C-alpha cells in the first residue's frame, strides 16, 4: 500500500532531520489513508492538510491553495 510506504519514508526523513513540519496535500481518500499510517511523531508535525487532487494543477495553482506563511521554494 502506497500510503504505508510513504508514511515510512516520512518517518525516515524526520528521523534524519530532513524537515520539521509537513504540509500534506492529497485527494481526500488518500489523505485519510496516509493519516492513519503516520507515526505519532509525524502526525504531531503536520502543520496543514489540504484534501485536494492537485496532480493536474500548475505549481502556481497549488501555491495559491497553501498558507501564505509557507516559505517560497
Backbone torsions as a table, in degrees:
resi	resn	phi	psi	omega
1	UNK	NA	128.9	-175.8
2	UNK	-63.0	-39.6	-179.7
3	UNK	-59.3	-40.8	179.9
4	UNK	-65.7	-43.6	179.2
5	UNK	-64.9	-42.5	178.7
6	UNK	-63.4	-41.9	178.0
7	UNK	-59.8	-40.0	177.9
8	UNK	-64.2	-42.3	179.9
9	UNK	-66.8	-38.3	177.2
10	UNK	-63.9	-41.6	177.5
11	UNK	-61.6	-43.7	179.2
12	UNK	-61.5	-45.5	178.6
13	UNK	-62.1	-41.4	178.1
14	UNK	-63.7	-44.8	179.8
15	UNK	-61.9	-27.1	178.7
16	UNK	-96.3	14.4	175.7
17	UNK	58.4	37.9	179.8
18	UNK	-83.7	-15.7	177.5
19	UNK	-161.2	161.2	179.5
20	UNK	-117.4	-20.2	179.2
21	UNK	-139.5	156.1	176.6
22	UNK	-127.4	144.2	172.5
23	UNK	-123.2	109.8	-174.9
24	UNK	-99.8	125.5	177.2
25	UNK	-129.1	118.9	-177.7
26	UNK	-163.4	161.2	174.2
27	UNK	-55.9	148.3	-173.9
28	UNK	-51.3	-46.6	-177.6
29	UNK	-62.1	-47.3	-179.0
30	UNK	-67.6	-39.3	178.6
31	UNK	-58.3	-41.4	176.8
32	UNK	-62.4	-43.9	178.1
33	UNK	-62.6	-43.8	-178.7
34	UNK	-64.2	-44.8	-179.2
35	UNK	-60.7	-34.4	177.4
36	UNK	-67.0	-27.8	-177.1
37	UNK	-91.4	-13.2	-175.5
38	UNK	-67.6	137.9	172.0
39	UNK	-62.1	150.4	-177.0
40	UNK	-59.8	-35.2	177.1
41	UNK	-62.5	-41.7	-178.9
42	UNK	-70.5	-42.3	179.9
43	UNK	-57.6	-34.8	-178.9
44	UNK	-70.3	-24.4	-177.3
45	UNK	-98.7	5.8	175.6
46	UNK	-73.8	112.4	-175.5
47	UNK	-88.9	-24.4	-176.2
48	UNK	-159.9	142.0	171.5
49	UNK	-128.3	146.1	177.7
50	UNK	-135.0	113.9	179.3
51	UNK	-84.7	87.2	-176.2
52	UNK	-153.1	138.5	174.3
53	UNK	-85.0	110.1	-176.7
54	UNK	-107.8	9.8	-174.5
55	UNK	-56.6	-32.2	-177.3
56	UNK	-103.4	6.7	179.6
57	UNK	-88.8	154.1	174.1
58	UNK	-77.0	163.9	177.7
59	UNK	-59.3	-37.9	179.6
60	UNK	-63.9	-42.2	178.4
61	UNK	-64.3	-42.1	179.0
62	UNK	-63.2	-45.6	-177.9
63	UNK	-58.4	-37.9	-179.9
64	UNK	-63.4	-24.8	-177.6
65	UNK	-85.9	-13.9	-176.1
66	UNK	-96.0	158.9	-178.1
67	UNK	-57.3	146.9	-178.4
68	UNK	-61.2	-31.9	-174.2
69	UNK	-78.1	-3.3	176.5
70	UNK	-65.1	141.0	177.8
71	UNK	-64.8	143.6	175.5
72	UNK	-77.0	126.5	-180.0
73	UNK	-97.5	NA	NA
